[in-house]
Amino acid sequence: MIRKGNLNDAAAMAGIFNHYVATSTVIFSNRQLSEADMRLRLEPVAGRFPFYVDEDENGEVTGYCYAHSWHPDEVYGRTWEVTIYLQHDITGRGIGSALLESVVAESRRMGAHVLMSFITEGNEPCERMHRRVGFRLEGLFREVGYKFGRYLNDAVYYLKLND
């Protein structure tokens, strides 16, 4: 079930995030987040940007997606970045697409002009999901991340929402 997210989801979201920090190149970070760290990330988002979570039948958060400022300068104010992660064992069920579609629709309604998403090149399921929702590959930042002993590329996906 998809619902609007809130700051009380921070602990579950940190758990999802931390799994990928420890096991994957999906996240360009080696730093795990505490619940308090995740709350700090969410404070500028909650109530200001689209923010959704998915819950399973037990009420546990299994995924999240939100938009946030891409750049602090106000000239970029209508260009937002998307962050999306799912619990590692529920991918491939359409939950990510449903979360992303919810954020895209709400971003459009709220007047965002462009959404961007940065995806580790080669994360084909995530890249495919973004393309399905209408994003297109706009560019590639080569060797900008270094994790697990290798350099990684960041693929930039772009979706223009409003004219």
Chimera marker file (.cmm) of the C-alpha trace (Angstrom):
<marker_set name="trace">
<marker id="1" x="0.000" y="0.000" z="0.000" r="1" g="1" b="0" radius="0.5"/>
<marker id="2" x="1.394" y="3.383" z="-0.994" r="1" g="1" b="0" radius="0.5"/>
<marker id="3" x="0.841" y="6.280" z="1.364" r="1" g="1" b="0" radius="0.5"/>
<marker id="4" x="2.344" y="9.692" z="2.025" r="1" g="1" b="0" radius="0.5"/>
<marker id="5" x="5.560" y="9.448" z="3.959" r="1" g="1" b="0" radius="0.5"/>
<marker id="6" x="6.412" y="11.257" z="7.168" r="1" g="1" b="0" radius="0.5"/>
<marker id="7" x="9.294" y="11.715" z="9.594" r="1" g="1" b="0" radius="0.5"/>
<marker id="8" x="8.167" y="8.667" z="11.596" r="1" g="1" b="0" radius="0.5"/>
<marker id="9" x="9.268" y="6.517" z="8.641" r="1" g="1" b="0" radius="0.5"/>
<marker id="10" x="12.907" y="7.527" z="9.128" r="1" g="1" b="0" radius="0.5"/>
<marker id="11" x="14.074" y="4.400" z="10.992" r="1" g="1" b="0" radius="0.5"/>
<marker id="12" x="12.671" y="1.996" z="8.397" r="1" g="1" b="0" radius="0.5"/>
<marker id="13" x="14.032" y="4.122" z="5.565" r="1" g="1" b="0" radius="0.5"/>
<marker id="14" x="17.489" y="4.177" z="7.157" r="1" g="1" b="0" radius="0.5"/>
<marker id="15" x="17.390" y="0.375" z="7.324" r="1" g="1" b="0" radius="0.5"/>
<marker id="16" x="16.609" y="0.123" z="3.605" r="1" g="1" b="0" radius="0.5"/>
<marker id="17" x="19.309" y="2.685" z="2.766" r="1" g="1" b="0" radius="0.5"/>
<marker id="18" x="21.928" y="1.025" z="4.976" r="1" g="1" b="0" radius="0.5"/>
<marker id="19" x="21.482" y="-2.365" z="3.330" r="1" g="1" b="0" radius="0.5"/>
<marker id="20" x="22.549" y="-0.858" z="0.003" r="1" g="1" b="0" radius="0.5"/>
<marker id="21" x="25.418" y="1.108" z="1.567" r="1" g="1" b="0" radius="0.5"/>
<marker id="22" x="26.851" y="-2.122" z="2.947" r="1" g="1" b="0" radius="0.5"/>
<marker id="23" x="26.191" y="-4.458" z="0.035" r="1" g="1" b="0" radius="0.5"/>
<marker id="24" x="25.884" y="-2.557" z="-3.224" r="1" g="1" b="0" radius="0.5"/>
<marker id="25" x="27.151" y="0.175" z="-5.497" r="1" g="1" b="0" radius="0.5"/>
<marker id="26" x="23.555" y="1.438" z="-5.865" r="1" g="1" b="0" radius="0.5"/>
<marker id="27" x="24.322" y="4.127" z="-3.273" r="1" g="1" b="0" radius="0.5"/>
<marker id="28" x="27.461" y="6.227" z="-3.695" r="1" g="1" b="0" radius="0.5"/>
<marker id="29" x="28.166" y="6.296" z="0.017" r="1" g="1" b="0" radius="0.5"/>
<marker id="30" x="30.064" y="4.285" z="2.573" r="1" g="1" b="0" radius="0.5"/>
<marker id="31" x="28.259" y="6.010" z="5.452" r="1" g="1" b="0" radius="0.5"/>
<marker id="32" x="25.337" y="4.286" z="7.107" r="1" g="1" b="0" radius="0.5"/>
<marker id="33" x="22.576" y="6.515" z="8.454" r="1" g="1" b="0" radius="0.5"/>
<marker id="34" x="20.976" y="6.461" z="11.862" r="1" g="1" b="0" radius="0.5"/>
<marker id="35" x="17.296" y="7.226" z="12.299" r="1" g="1" b="0" radius="0.5"/>
<marker id="36" x="18.307" y="10.763" z="13.346" r="1" g="1" b="0" radius="0.5"/>
<marker id="37" x="20.449" y="11.179" z="10.207" r="1" g="1" b="0" radius="0.5"/>
<marker id="38" x="17.541" y="10.116" z="7.995" r="1" g="1" b="0" radius="0.5"/>
<marker id="39" x="15.197" y="12.495" z="9.822" r="1" g="1" b="0" radius="0.5"/>
<marker id="40" x="17.619" y="15.341" z="9.059" r="1" g="1" b="0" radius="0.5"/>
<marker id="41" x="17.492" y="14.405" z="5.362" r="1" g="1" b="0" radius="0.5"/>
<marker id="42" x="13.712" y="14.264" z="5.419" r="1" g="1" b="0" radius="0.5"/>
<marker id="43" x="12.993" y="17.473" z="7.347" r="1" g="1" b="0" radius="0.5"/>
<marker id="44" x="13.383" y="19.734" z="4.280" r="1" g="1" b="0" radius="0.5"/>
<marker id="45" x="11.319" y="17.253" z="2.218" r="1" g="1" b="0" radius="0.5"/>
<marker id="46" x="8.318" y="16.388" z="4.408" r="1" g="1" b="0" radius="0.5"/>
<marker id="47" x="5.425" y="18.715" z="3.698" r="1" g="1" b="0" radius="0.5"/>
<marker id="48" x="7.276" y="20.576" z="0.939" r="1" g="1" b="0" radius="0.5"/>
<marker id="49" x="7.956" y="17.925" z="-1.726" r="1" g="1" b="0" radius="0.5"/>
<marker id="50" x="6.240" y="14.724" z="-2.846" r="1" g="1" b="0" radius="0.5"/>
<marker id="51" x="7.146" y="11.930" z="-0.434" r="1" g="1" b="0" radius="0.5"/>
<marker id="52" x="5.655" y="8.423" z="-0.529" r="1" g="1" b="0" radius="0.5"/>
<marker id="53" x="6.341" y="5.087" z="1.123" r="1" g="1" b="0" radius="0.5"/>
<marker id="54" x="5.083" y="1.576" z="0.488" r="1" g="1" b="0" radius="0.5"/>
<marker id="55" x="3.889" y="-0.556" z="3.382" r="1" g="1" b="0" radius="0.5"/>
<marker id="56" x="3.359" y="-4.301" z="3.417" r="1" g="1" b="0" radius="0.5"/>
<marker id="57" x="0.354" y="-6.022" z="4.983" r="1" g="1" b="0" radius="0.5"/>
<marker id="58" x="2.021" y="-5.771" z="8.425" r="1" g="1" b="0" radius="0.5"/>
<marker id="59" x="2.492" y="-2.003" z="8.173" r="1" g="1" b="0" radius="0.5"/>
<marker id="60" x="6.258" y="-2.276" z="7.599" r="1" g="1" b="0" radius="0.5"/>
<marker id="61" x="7.829" y="0.231" z="5.199" r="1" g="1" b="0" radius="0.5"/>
<marker id="62" x="9.209" y="-1.672" z="2.213" r="1" g="1" b="0" radius="0.5"/>
<marker id="63" x="10.183" y="1.219" z="-0.043" r="1" g="1" b="0" radius="0.5"/>
<marker id="64" x="10.257" y="4.965" z="-0.371" r="1" g="1" b="0" radius="0.5"/>
<marker id="65" x="10.434" y="7.662" z="-3.002" r="1" g="1" b="0" radius="0.5"/>
<marker id="66" x="10.609" y="11.414" z="-2.652" r="1" g="1" b="0" radius="0.5"/>
<marker id="67" x="11.562" y="14.525" z="-4.574" r="1" g="1" b="0" radius="0.5"/>
<marker id="68" x="13.878" y="17.174" z="-3.182" r="1" g="1" b="0" radius="0.5"/>
<marker id="69" x="15.800" y="20.239" z="-4.292" r="1" g="1" b="0" radius="0.5"/>
<marker id="70" x="18.412" y="19.453" z="-6.872" r="1" g="1" b="0" radius="0.5"/>
<marker id="71" x="20.457" y="22.579" z="-6.204" r="1" g="1" b="0" radius="0.5"/>
<marker id="72" x="20.292" y="25.163" z="-3.402" r="1" g="1" b="0" radius="0.5"/>
<marker id="73" x="20.282" y="28.217" z="-5.706" r="1" g="1" b="0" radius="0.5"/>
<marker id="74" x="16.726" y="29.457" z="-6.293" r="1" g="1" b="0" radius="0.5"/>
<marker id="75" x="17.221" y="29.607" z="-10.080" r="1" g="1" b="0" radius="0.5"/>
<marker id="76" x="17.006" y="25.798" z="-9.932" r="1" g="1" b="0" radius="0.5"/>
<marker id="77" x="13.921" y="25.903" z="-7.692" r="1" g="1" b="0" radius="0.5"/>
<marker id="78" x="11.638" y="24.034" z="-10.089" r="1" g="1" b="0" radius="0.5"/>
<marker id="79" x="14.220" y="21.331" z="-10.880" r="1" g="1" b="0" radius="0.5"/>
<marker id="80" x="13.905" y="18.512" z="-8.392" r="1" g="1" b="0" radius="0.5"/>
<marker id="81" x="15.838" y="15.322" z="-7.835" r="1" g="1" b="0" radius="0.5"/>
<marker id="82" x="14.196" y="11.970" z="-7.132" r="1" g="1" b="0" radius="0.5"/>
<marker id="83" x="15.396" y="9.514" z="-4.505" r="1" g="1" b="0" radius="0.5"/>
<marker id="84" x="13.958" y="5.997" z="-4.535" r="1" g="1" b="0" radius="0.5"/>
<marker id="85" x="14.921" y="2.774" z="-2.753" r="1" g="1" b="0" radius="0.5"/>
<marker id="86" x="13.129" y="-0.495" z="-2.098" r="1" g="1" b="0" radius="0.5"/>
<marker id="87" x="13.779" y="-3.198" z="0.420" r="1" g="1" b="0" radius="0.5"/>
<marker id="88" x="16.220" y="-5.498" z="-1.390" r="1" g="1" b="0" radius="0.5"/>
<marker id="89" x="13.949" y="-8.544" z="-1.368" r="1" g="1" b="0" radius="0.5"/>
<marker id="90" x="10.831" y="-6.948" z="-2.924" r="1" g="1" b="0" radius="0.5"/>
<marker id="91" x="12.179" y="-5.633" z="-6.209" r="1" g="1" b="0" radius="0.5"/>
<marker id="92" x="10.564" y="-6.627" z="-9.490" r="1" g="1" b="0" radius="0.5"/>
<marker id="93" x="6.964" y="-6.460" z="-8.212" r="1" g="1" b="0" radius="0.5"/>
<marker id="94" x="6.015" y="-3.037" z="-9.597" r="1" g="1" b="0" radius="0.5"/>
<marker id="95" x="6.253" y="-1.297" z="-6.223" r="1" g="1" b="0" radius="0.5"/>
<marker id="96" x="9.108" y="0.955" z="-7.326" r="1" g="1" b="0" radius="0.5"/>
<marker id="97" x="7.236" y="1.991" z="-10.475" r="1" g="1" b="0" radius="0.5"/>
<marker id="98" x="4.110" y="2.775" z="-8.451" r="1" g="1" b="0" radius="0.5"/>
<marker id="99" x="6.119" y="4.880" z="-5.986" r="1" g="1" b="0" radius="0.5"/>
<marker id="100" x="7.930" y="6.697" z="-8.788" r="1" g="1" b="0" radius="0.5"/>
<marker id="101" x="4.690" y="7.344" z="-10.683" r="1" g="1" b="0" radius="0.5"/>
<marker id="102" x="3.162" y="8.812" z="-7.503" r="1" g="1" b="0" radius="0.5"/>
<marker id="103" x="6.088" y="11.190" z="-7.051" r="1" g="1" b="0" radius="0.5"/>
<marker id="104" x="6.055" y="12.186" z="-10.730" r="1" g="1" b="0" radius="0.5"/>
<marker id="105" x="2.312" y="12.927" z="-10.661" r="1" g="1" b="0" radius="0.5"/>
<marker id="106" x="2.544" y="14.936" z="-7.440" r="1" g="1" b="0" radius="0.5"/>
<marker id="107" x="5.636" y="16.808" z="-8.674" r="1" g="1" b="0" radius="0.5"/>
<marker id="108" x="3.747" y="17.773" z="-11.814" r="1" g="1" b="0" radius="0.5"/>
<marker id="109" x="0.751" y="18.905" z="-9.758" r="1" g="1" b="0" radius="0.5"/>
<marker id="110" x="3.013" y="20.972" z="-7.476" r="1" g="1" b="0" radius="0.5"/>
<marker id="111" x="4.603" y="22.806" z="-10.405" r="1" g="1" b="0" radius="0.5"/>
<marker id="112" x="8.004" y="21.183" z="-10.755" r="1" g="1" b="0" radius="0.5"/>
<marker id="113" x="9.414" y="21.707" z="-14.230" r="1" g="1" b="0" radius="0.5"/>
<marker id="114" x="12.079" y="18.989" z="-14.380" r="1" g="1" b="0" radius="0.5"/>
<marker id="115" x="12.814" y="15.844" z="-12.404" r="1" g="1" b="0" radius="0.5"/>
<marker id="116" x="16.275" y="14.319" z="-12.398" r="1" g="1" b="0" radius="0.5"/>
<marker id="117" x="17.486" y="11.018" z="-11.074" r="1" g="1" b="0" radius="0.5"/>
<marker id="118" x="21.091" y="9.885" z="-10.682" r="1" g="1" b="0" radius="0.5"/>
<marker id="119" x="21.498" y="6.126" z="-11.084" r="1" g="1" b="0" radius="0.5"/>
<marker id="120" x="24.667" y="4.075" z="-10.892" r="1" g="1" b="0" radius="0.5"/>
<marker id="121" x="25.296" y="3.043" z="-14.484" r="1" g="1" b="0" radius="0.5"/>
<marker id="122" x="24.525" y="-0.631" z="-14.903" r="1" g="1" b="0" radius="0.5"/>
<marker id="123" x="21.685" y="-0.691" z="-12.362" r="1" g="1" b="0" radius="0.5"/>
<marker id="124" x="19.462" y="-1.890" z="-15.194" r="1" g="1" b="0" radius="0.5"/>
<marker id="125" x="16.295" y="-2.553" z="-13.166" r="1" g="1" b="0" radius="0.5"/>
<marker id="126" x="16.325" y="1.024" z="-11.860" r="1" g="1" b="0" radius="0.5"/>
<marker id="127" x="17.217" y="2.496" z="-15.247" r="1" g="1" b="0" radius="0.5"/>
<marker id="128" x="14.448" y="0.466" z="-16.921" r="1" g="1" b="0" radius="0.5"/>
<marker id="129" x="11.904" y="1.581" z="-14.297" r="1" g="1" b="0" radius="0.5"/>
<marker id="130" x="12.763" y="5.234" z="-14.900" r="1" g="1" b="0" radius="0.5"/>
<marker id="131" x="12.483" y="4.819" z="-18.675" r="1" g="1" b="0" radius="0.5"/>
<marker id="132" x="9.068" y="3.158" z="-18.264" r="1" g="1" b="0" radius="0.5"/>
<marker id="133" x="7.829" y="6.183" z="-16.332" r="1" g="1" b="0" radius="0.5"/>
<marker id="134" x="9.090" y="8.562" z="-19.051" r="1" g="1" b="0" radius="0.5"/>
<marker id="135" x="12.580" y="9.555" z="-17.926" r="1" g="1" b="0" radius="0.5"/>
<marker id="136" x="15.304" y="9.550" z="-20.544" r="1" g="1" b="0" radius="0.5"/>
<marker id="137" x="19.040" y="9.145" z="-20.218" r="1" g="1" b="0" radius="0.5"/>
<marker id="138" x="20.463" y="12.648" z="-20.453" r="1" g="1" b="0" radius="0.5"/>
<marker id="139" x="24.116" y="12.077" z="-19.696" r="1" g="1" b="0" radius="0.5"/>
<marker id="140" x="26.799" y="10.160" z="-17.914" r="1" g="1" b="0" radius="0.5"/>
<marker id="141" x="29.241" y="11.323" z="-15.259" r="1" g="1" b="0" radius="0.5"/>
<marker id="142" x="32.205" y="8.999" z="-15.667" r="1" g="1" b="0" radius="0.5"/>
<marker id="143" x="34.099" y="7.590" z="-12.701" r="1" g="1" b="0" radius="0.5"/>
<marker id="144" x="32.597" y="10.015" z="-10.175" r="1" g="1" b="0" radius="0.5"/>
<marker id="145" x="32.060" y="7.385" z="-7.484" r="1" g="1" b="0" radius="0.5"/>
<marker id="146" x="34.581" y="5.018" z="-5.948" r="1" g="1" b="0" radius="0.5"/>
<marker id="147" x="33.270" y="2.068" z="-3.988" r="1" g="1" b="0" radius="0.5"/>
<marker id="148" x="34.363" y="-1.525" z="-3.383" r="1" g="1" b="0" radius="0.5"/>
<marker id="149" x="37.682" y="-0.879" z="-5.103" r="1" g="1" b="0" radius="0.5"/>
<marker id="150" x="36.401" y="0.484" z="-8.403" r="1" g="1" b="0" radius="0.5"/>
<marker id="151" x="35.283" y="3.690" z="-10.062" r="1" g="1" b="0" radius="0.5"/>
<marker id="152" x="31.613" y="3.968" z="-10.993" r="1" g="1" b="0" radius="0.5"/>
<marker id="153" x="29.643" y="6.064" z="-13.442" r="1" g="1" b="0" radius="0.5"/>
<marker id="154" x="26.515" y="8.016" z="-12.591" r="1" g="1" b="0" radius="0.5"/>
<marker id="155" x="23.791" y="8.014" z="-15.259" r="1" g="1" b="0" radius="0.5"/>
<marker id="156" x="21.628" y="11.148" z="-15.289" r="1" g="1" b="0" radius="0.5"/>
<marker id="157" x="17.958" y="10.556" z="-16.058" r="1" g="1" b="0" radius="0.5"/>
<marker id="158" x="15.716" y="13.493" z="-16.910" r="1" g="1" b="0" radius="0.5"/>
<marker id="159" x="11.974" y="14.060" z="-17.164" r="1" g="1" b="0" radius="0.5"/>
<marker id="160" x="10.451" y="17.371" z="-18.241" r="1" g="1" b="0" radius="0.5"/>
<marker id="161" x="7.068" y="17.732" z="-16.552" r="1" g="1" b="0" radius="0.5"/>
<marker id="162" x="5.604" y="21.081" z="-17.514" r="1" g="1" b="0" radius="0.5"/>
<marker id="163" x="6.064" y="23.493" z="-20.398" r="1" g="1" b="0" radius="0.5"/>
<link id1="1" id2="2" r="1" g="1" b="0" radius="0.2"/>
<link id1="2" id2="3" r="1" g="1" b="0" radius="0.2"/>
<link id1="3" id2="4" r="1" g="1" b="0" radius="0.2"/>
<link id1="4" id2="5" r="1" g="1" b="0" radius="0.2"/>
<link id1="5" id2="6" r="1" g="1" b="0" radius="0.2"/>
<link id1="6" id2="7" r="1" g="1" b="0" radius="0.2"/>
<link id1="7" id2="8" r="1" g="1" b="0" radius="0.2"/>
<link id1="8" id2="9" r="1" g="1" b="0" radius="0.2"/>
<link id1="9" id2="10" r="1" g="1" b="0" radius="0.2"/>
<link id1="10" id2="11" r="1" g="1" b="0" radius="0.2"/>
<link id1="11" id2="12" r="1" g="1" b="0" radius="0.2"/>
<link id1="12" id2="13" r="1" g="1" b="0" radius="0.2"/>
<link id1="13" id2="14" r="1" g="1" b="0" radius="0.2"/>
<link id1="14" id2="15" r="1" g="1" b="0" radius="0.2"/>
<link id1="15" id2="16" r="1" g="1" b="0" radius="0.2"/>
<link id1="16" id2="17" r="1" g="1" b="0" radius="0.2"/>
<link id1="17" id2="18" r="1" g="1" b="0" radius="0.2"/>
<link id1="18" id2="19" r="1" g="1" b="0" radius="0.2"/>
<link id1="19" id2="20" r="1" g="1" b="0" radius="0.2"/>
<link id1="20" id2="21" r="1" g="1" b="0" radius="0.2"/>
<link id1="21" id2="22" r="1" g="1" b="0" radius="0.2"/>
<link id1="22" id2="23" r="1" g="1" b="0" radius="0.2"/>
<link id1="23" id2="24" r="1" g="1" b="0" radius="0.2"/>
<link id1="24" id2="25" r="1" g="1" b="0" radius="0.2"/>
<link id1="25" id2="26" r="1" g="1" b="0" radius="0.2"/>
<link id1="26" id2="27" r="1" g="1" b="0" radius="0.2"/>
<link id1="27" id2="28" r="1" g="1" b="0" radius="0.2"/>
<link id1="28" id2="29" r="1" g="1" b="0" radius="0.2"/>
<link id1="29" id2="30" r="1" g="1" b="0" radius="0.2"/>
<link id1="30" id2="31" r="1" g="1" b="0" radius="0.2"/>
<link id1="31" id2="32" r="1" g="1" b="0" radius="0.2"/>
<link id1="32" id2="33" r="1" g="1" b="0" radius="0.2"/>
<link id1="33" id2="34" r="1" g="1" b="0" radius="0.2"/>
<link id1="34" id2="35" r="1" g="1" b="0" radius="0.2"/>
<link id1="35" id2="36" r="1" g="1" b="0" radius="0.2"/>
<link id1="36" id2="37" r="1" g="1" b="0" radius="0.2"/>
<link id1="37" id2="38" r="1" g="1" b="0" radius="0.2"/>
<link id1="38" id2="39" r="1" g="1" b="0" radius="0.2"/>
<link id1="39" id2="40" r="1" g="1" b="0" radius="0.2"/>
<link id1="40" id2="41" r="1" g="1" b="0" radius="0.2"/>
<link id1="41" id2="42" r="1" g="1" b="0" radius="0.2"/>
<link id1="42" id2="43" r="1" g="1" b="0" radius="0.2"/>
<link id1="43" id2="44" r="1" g="1" b="0" radius="0.2"/>
<link id1="44" id2="45" r="1" g="1" b="0" radius="0.2"/>
<link id1="45" id2="46" r="1" g="1" b="0" radius="0.2"/>
<link id1="46" id2="47" r="1" g="1" b="0" radius="0.2"/>
<link id1="47" id2="48" r="1" g="1" b="0" radius="0.2"/>
<link id1="48" id2="49" r="1" g="1" b="0" radius="0.2"/>
<link id1="49" id2="50" r="1" g="1" b="0" radius="0.2"/>
<link id1="50" id2="51" r="1" g="1" b="0" radius="0.2"/>
<link id1="51" id2="52" r="1" g="1" b="0" radius="0.2"/>
<link id1="52" id2="53" r="1" g="1" b="0" radius="0.2"/>
<link id1="53" id2="54" r="1" g="1" b="0" radius="0.2"/>
<link id1="54" id2="55" r="1" g="1" b="0" radius="0.2"/>
<link id1="55" id2="56" r="1" g="1" b="0" radius="0.2"/>
<link id1="56" id2="57" r="1" g="1" b="0" radius="0.2"/>
<link id1="57" id2="58" r="1" g="1" b="0" radius="0.2"/>
<link id1="58" id2="59" r="1" g="1" b="0" radius="0.2"/>
<link id1="59" id2="60" r="1" g="1" b="0" radius="0.2"/>
<link id1="60" id2="61" r="1" g="1" b="0" radius="0.2"/>
<link id1="61" id2="62" r="1" g="1" b="0" radius="0.2"/>
<link id1="62" id2="63" r="1" g="1" b="0" radius="0.2"/>
<link id1="63" id2="64" r="1" g="1" b="0" radius="0.2"/>
<link id1="64" id2="65" r="1" g="1" b="0" radius="0.2"/>
<link id1="65" id2="66" r="1" g="1" b="0" radius="0.2"/>
<link id1="66" id2="67" r="1" g="1" b="0" radius="0.2"/>
<link id1="67" id2="68" r="1" g="1" b="0" radius="0.2"/>
<link id1="68" id2="69" r="1" g="1" b="0" radius="0.2"/>
<link id1="69" id2="70" r="1" g="1" b="0" radius="0.2"/>
<link id1="70" id2="71" r="1" g="1" b="0" radius="0.2"/>
<link id1="71" id2="72" r="1" g="1" b="0" radius="0.2"/>
<link id1="72" id2="73" r="1" g="1" b="0" radius="0.2"/>
<link id1="73" id2="74" r="1" g="1" b="0" radius="0.2"/>
<link id1="74" id2="75" r="1" g="1" b="0" radius="0.2"/>
<link id1="75" id2="76" r="1" g="1" b="0" radius="0.2"/>
<link id1="76" id2="77" r="1" g="1" b="0" radius="0.2"/>
<link id1="77" id2="78" r="1" g="1" b="0" radius="0.2"/>
<link id1="78" id2="79" r="1" g="1" b="0" radius="0.2"/>
<link id1="79" id2="80" r="1" g="1" b="0" radius="0.2"/>
<link id1="80" id2="81" r="1" g="1" b="0" radius="0.2"/>
<link id1="81" id2="82" r="1" g="1" b="0" radius="0.2"/>
<link id1="82" id2="83" r="1" g="1" b="0" radius="0.2"/>
<link id1="83" id2="84" r="1" g="1" b="0" radius="0.2"/>
<link id1="84" id2="85" r="1" g="1" b="0" radius="0.2"/>
<link id1="85" id2="86" r="1" g="1" b="0" radius="0.2"/>
<link id1="86" id2="87" r="1" g="1" b="0" radius="0.2"/>
<link id1="87" id2="88" r="1" g="1" b="0" radius="0.2"/>
<link id1="88" id2="89" r="1" g="1" b="0" radius="0.2"/>
<link id1="89" id2="90" r="1" g="1" b="0" radius="0.2"/>
<link id1="90" id2="91" r="1" g="1" b="0" radius="0.2"/>
<link id1="91" id2="92" r="1" g="1" b="0" radius="0.2"/>
<link id1="92" id2="93" r="1" g="1" b="0" radius="0.2"/>
<link id1="93" id2="94" r="1" g="1" b="0" radius="0.2"/>
<link id1="94" id2="95" r="1" g="1" b="0" radius="0.2"/>
<link id1="95" id2="96" r="1" g="1" b="0" radius="0.2"/>
<link id1="96" id2="97" r="1" g="1" b="0" radius="0.2"/>
<link id1="97" id2="98" r="1" g="1" b="0" radius="0.2"/>
<link id1="98" id2="99" r="1" g="1" b="0" radius="0.2"/>
<link id1="99" id2="100" r="1" g="1" b="0" radius="0.2"/>
<link id1="100" id2="101" r="1" g="1" b="0" radius="0.2"/>
<link id1="101" id2="102" r="1" g="1" b="0" radius="0.2"/>
<link id1="102" id2="103" r="1" g="1" b="0" radius="0.2"/>
<link id1="103" id2="104" r="1" g="1" b="0" radius="0.2"/>
<link id1="104" id2="105" r="1" g="1" b="0" radius="0.2"/>
<link id1="105" id2="106" r="1" g="1" b="0" radius="0.2"/>
<link id1="106" id2="107" r="1" g="1" b="0" radius="0.2"/>
<link id1="107" id2="108" r="1" g="1" b="0" radius="0.2"/>
<link id1="108" id2="109" r="1" g="1" b="0" radius="0.2"/>
<link id1="109" id2="110" r="1" g="1" b="0" radius="0.2"/>
<link id1="110" id2="111" r="1" g="1" b="0" radius="0.2"/>
<link id1="111" id2="112" r="1" g="1" b="0" radius="0.2"/>
<link id1="112" id2="113" r="1" g="1" b="0" radius="0.2"/>
<link id1="113" id2="114" r="1" g="1" b="0" radius="0.2"/>
<link id1="114" id2="115" r="1" g="1" b="0" radius="0.2"/>
<link id1="115" id2="116" r="1" g="1" b="0" radius="0.2"/>
<link id1="116" id2="117" r="1" g="1" b="0" radius="0.2"/>
<link id1="117" id2="118" r="1" g="1" b="0" radius="0.2"/>
<link id1="118" id2="119" r="1" g="1" b="0" radius="0.2"/>
<link id1="119" id2="120" r="1" g="1" b="0" radius="0.2"/>
<link id1="120" id2="121" r="1" g="1" b="0" radius="0.2"/>
<link id1="121" id2="122" r="1" g="1" b="0" radius="0.2"/>
<link id1="122" id2="123" r="1" g="1" b="0" radius="0.2"/>
<link id1="123" id2="124" r="1" g="1" b="0" radius="0.2"/>
<link id1="124" id2="125" r="1" g="1" b="0" radius="0.2"/>
<link id1="125" id2="126" r="1" g="1" b="0" radius="0.2"/>
<link id1="126" id2="127" r="1" g="1" b="0" radius="0.2"/>
<link id1="127" id2="128" r="1" g="1" b="0" radius="0.2"/>
<link id1="128" id2="129" r="1" g="1" b="0" radius="0.2"/>
<link id1="129" id2="130" r="1" g="1" b="0" radius="0.2"/>
<link id1="130" id2="131" r="1" g="1" b="0" radius="0.2"/>
<link id1="131" id2="132" r="1" g="1" b="0" radius="0.2"/>
<link id1="132" id2="133" r="1" g="1" b="0" radius="0.2"/>
<link id1="133" id2="134" r="1" g="1" b="0" radius="0.2"/>
<link id1="134" id2="135" r="1" g="1" b="0" radius="0.2"/>
<link id1="135" id2="136" r="1" g="1" b="0" radius="0.2"/>
<link id1="136" id2="137" r="1" g="1" b="0" radius="0.2"/>
<link id1="137" id2="138" r="1" g="1" b="0" radius="0.2"/>
<link id1="138" id2="139" r="1" g="1" b="0" radius="0.2"/>
<link id1="139" id2="140" r="1" g="1" b="0" radius="0.2"/>
<link id1="140" id2="141" r="1" g="1" b="0" radius="0.2"/>
<link id1="141" id2="142" r="1" g="1" b="0" radius="0.2"/>
<link id1="142" id2="143" r="1" g="1" b="0" radius="0.2"/>
<link id1="143" id2="144" r="1" g="1" b="0" radius="0.2"/>
<link id1="144" id2="145" r="1" g="1" b="0" radius="0.2"/>
<link id1="145" id2="146" r="1" g="1" b="0" radius="0.2"/>
<link id1="146" id2="147" r="1" g="1" b="0" radius="0.2"/>
<link id1="147" id2="148" r="1" g="1" b="0" radius="0.2"/>
<link id1="148" id2="149" r="1" g="1" b="0" radius="0.2"/>
<link id1="149" id2="150" r="1" g="1" b="0" radius="0.2"/>
<link id1="150" id2="151" r="1" g="1" b="0" radius="0.2"/>
<link id1="151" id2="152" r="1" g="1" b="0" radius="0.2"/>
<link id1="152" id2="153" r="1" g="1" b="0" radius="0.2"/>
<link id1="153" id2="154" r="1" g="1" b="0" radius="0.2"/>
<link id1="154" id2="155" r="1" g="1" b="0" radius="0.2"/>
<link id1="155" id2="156" r="1" g="1" b="0" radius="0.2"/>
<link id1="156" id2="157" r="1" g="1" b="0" radius="0.2"/>
<link id1="157" id2="158" r="1" g="1" b="0" radius="0.2"/>
<link id1="158" id2="159" r="1" g="1" b="0" radius="0.2"/>
<link id1="159" id2="160" r="1" g="1" b="0" radius="0.2"/>
<link id1="160" id2="161" r="1" g="1" b="0" radius="0.2"/>
<link id1="161" id2="162" r="1" g="1" b="0" radius="0.2"/>
<link id1="162" id2="163" r="1" g="1" b="0" radius="0.2"/>
</marker_set>
